[in-house]
Amino acid sequence: TKTGKKISSRDLGMAMVALANYRSRIHVDAKGHDLATRLLRRQADFLVGELQNSDGSFPDGYDYETKQKLGKSGILLAQGFAIRGLLEAYHGLEDERYLASAKKAYRFMNEALWDNRVGVYRSEVGAEKSLYTPMNLGAALGAMREMILITKDVNELQRYKRFWVQAVDSSGIQQSEYEETG
C-alpha cells in the first residue's frame, strides 16, 4: 500500500497505545504533550466515529483515499488492538465515549468470537480453526486484561484464565527454556 493512504486497525490501536504512553511520561515538553493529546483524541474519535460498526466490531482497516473500511470485520487482531487503543484513550483523556465504544467492541468479541466449547477466541468470525500468532494472541490478552482492570468482572477474569490455559499453556505457543537461566 502507499504510505499515508491506508491504515490497519492493528496499527491504529498500537499507535494510540504509544501516544498514550508518550503523553503520560513526557511532562517536561508541553508542546509534545499537547501534540500527543490532540493526536490521541483525533485517533480515538476516528476509531469511534468512522471505523466502529453498529455491532461493535472493527474492520481490518481504512482507506483514506476512498473513505472505505477495508477487509473483514470480526478479525480478533483488529478487535483486540482497537479495544486496547480505546481504553488507553479513555484512561488518558477521561472521555466516557471511548470506554463505551471499547465495551461495545468487547461485547462483540465475546459474542461473535468466543468459542465456549474449547475456551478460546476464534481468530475470525466463523473460523473452524483458529490461527494464533504472538500478535493476535497478545492483542486479545491485552484487551481482556485492560477490560478486566476497568470492570472488575469476575466472570471475565475466569474467561481470561481459561483462554490463557487453552491458547497459551496448552497450545505450545509459549516455549520453555532449553536450559534454565534462573
C-alpha positions in Angstrom: 0.0 0.0 0.0 1.1 3.6 -0.5 2.2 5.4 2.6 -0.5 7.6 4.1 -3.4 6.2 2.1 -4.5 3.2 4.3 -4.3 2.2 7.9 -4.9 -1.1 9.7 -7.0 -1.2 12.8 -4.0 -3.0 14.4 -1.6 -0.1 13.6 -4.1 2.4 14.7 -4.6 0.7 18.1 -0.9 0.3 18.6 -0.3 4.0 17.7 -2.9 5.0 20.3 -1.2 3.0 23.0 2.2 4.6 22.0 0.7 8.1 22.1 -0.9 7.5 25.5 2.4 6.2 26.8 4.3 9.1 25.4 1.7 11.6 26.7 1.8 10.2 30.3 5.6 10.2 30.5 6.6 13.5 28.8 5.8 16.2 31.3 8.8 18.4 30.6 7.8 19.0 27.0 4.5 20.9 27.0 4.4 21.1 23.1 5.0 17.3 22.8 2.4 16.6 25.5 -0.2 18.8 23.8 0.5 17.3 20.4 0.2 13.7 21.8 -3.1 14.7 23.4 -4.5 16.1 20.2 -3.3 13.1 18.1 -4.7 10.6 20.7 -8.1 12.3 20.7 -8.2 12.5 16.9 -7.4 8.8 16.6 -9.9 7.8 19.2 -12.6 9.9 17.6 -11.8 8.4 14.3 -12.0 4.9 15.6 -15.4 5.6 17.3 -16.9 7.8 14.6 -15.6 6.2 11.4 -14.4 2.7 12.0 -16.6 1.0 14.5 -19.5 -0.9 13.0 -23.0 -0.8 14.6 -22.5 -4.3 16.0 -19.4 -3.1 17.8 -16.9 -4.7 15.6 -14.0 -3.1 13.8 -12.8 -3.8 10.2 -9.3 -4.7 9.3 -8.6 -1.1 8.3 -9.5 2.0 6.4 -8.6 3.6 3.1 -8.3 7.4 3.5 -8.5 8.0 -0.3 -11.7 6.1 -0.9 -13.1 6.7 2.6 -13.9 3.0 2.8 -13.5 0.4 5.5 -11.1 -2.4 4.4 -11.2 -6.1 4.8 -13.4 -8.2 7.0 -14.9 -7.2 10.3 -14.7 -9.7 13.1 -10.9 -10.4 13.0 -9.6 -11.0 16.5 -6.4 -8.9 15.9 -8.4 -5.8 14.9 -10.8 -6.1 17.8 -8.0 -6.5 20.3 -6.0 -3.6 19.2 -9.0 -1.3 18.8 -10.1 -2.1 22.3 -6.6 -1.5 23.7 -6.3 1.8 21.9 -9.7 3.0 23.1 -9.0 2.0 26.7 -5.8 3.9 26.6 -7.6 7.0 25.2 -10.2 6.6 27.9 -7.6 6.4 30.7 -5.6 9.4 29.3 -8.4 11.7 28.2 -11.2 10.6 30.5 -13.8 10.6 27.8 -16.6 8.1 28.5 -17.3 7.7 24.8 -14.1 5.7 24.4 -15.0 3.4 27.3 -18.5 2.8 25.9 -17.0 2.1 22.4 -14.4 -0.3 23.9 -17.1 -2.1 25.9 -19.3 -2.5 22.8 -16.3 -4.0 20.9 -15.5 -6.3 23.8 -19.1 -7.5 23.9 -18.9 -8.2 20.1 -15.6 -10.0 20.7 -17.2 -12.2 23.4 -20.4 -12.9 21.5 -19.1 -13.4 18.0 -15.6 -14.8 18.5 -15.6 -16.7 21.8 -16.0 -20.5 21.4 -17.1 -21.7 24.8 -16.7 -25.4 23.8 -12.9 -25.0 23.7 -12.3 -21.9 25.7 -10.7 -19.7 23.0 -11.5 -16.8 20.8 -11.7 -17.7 17.1 -9.2 -15.8 15.1 -12.1 -14.5 12.9 -15.9 -14.9 12.9 -16.9 -18.2 11.6 -13.5 -19.8 11.6 -13.5 -23.6 12.1 -9.8 -23.5 13.0 -8.1 -20.5 14.6 -4.6 -19.4 13.8 -2.8 -17.8 16.7 0.3 -15.6 16.3 2.1 -13.8 19.1 0.5 -10.6 17.7 -3.2 -11.7 17.8 -2.8 -13.6 21.0 -1.2 -10.5 22.6 -3.9 -8.2 21.2 -6.7 -10.5 22.7 -4.9 -10.9 26.1 -4.2 -7.2 26.3 -7.8 -6.2 25.5 -9.1 -8.7 28.1 -6.6 -7.6 30.8 -7.4 -3.9 30.4 -11.2 -4.5 30.3 -11.0 -6.7 33.4 -9.0 -4.0 35.2 -11.7 -1.5 34.5 -14.8 -3.6 35.0 -13.6 -5.8 37.8 -15.8 -8.5 36.3 -15.0 -11.9 37.9 -16.6 -13.8 35.0 -14.3 -12.1 32.6 -11.3 -13.0 34.8 -12.4 -16.6 34.6 -12.6 -16.3 30.8 -9.1 -14.8 30.8 -7.7 -17.7 32.8 -9.4 -20.3 30.6 -8.2 -18.5 27.5 -4.7 -18.4 28.8 -4.6 -22.1 29.6 -6.1 -23.1 26.3 -4.4 -20.6 23.9 -1.0 -20.3 25.7 -0.3 -23.1 28.1 -1.9 -26.0 26.2 -1.1 -24.8 22.6 2.7 -24.8 22.7 2.9 -21.1 21.6 4.9 -20.4 24.8 8.0 -22.4 24.7 10.0 -23.3 27.8 13.7 -22.5 28.1 16.1 -25.1 26.8 18.4 -24.5 29.8 17.3 -22.8 32.9 18.7 -19.3 33.2 17.5 -18.7 36.7 
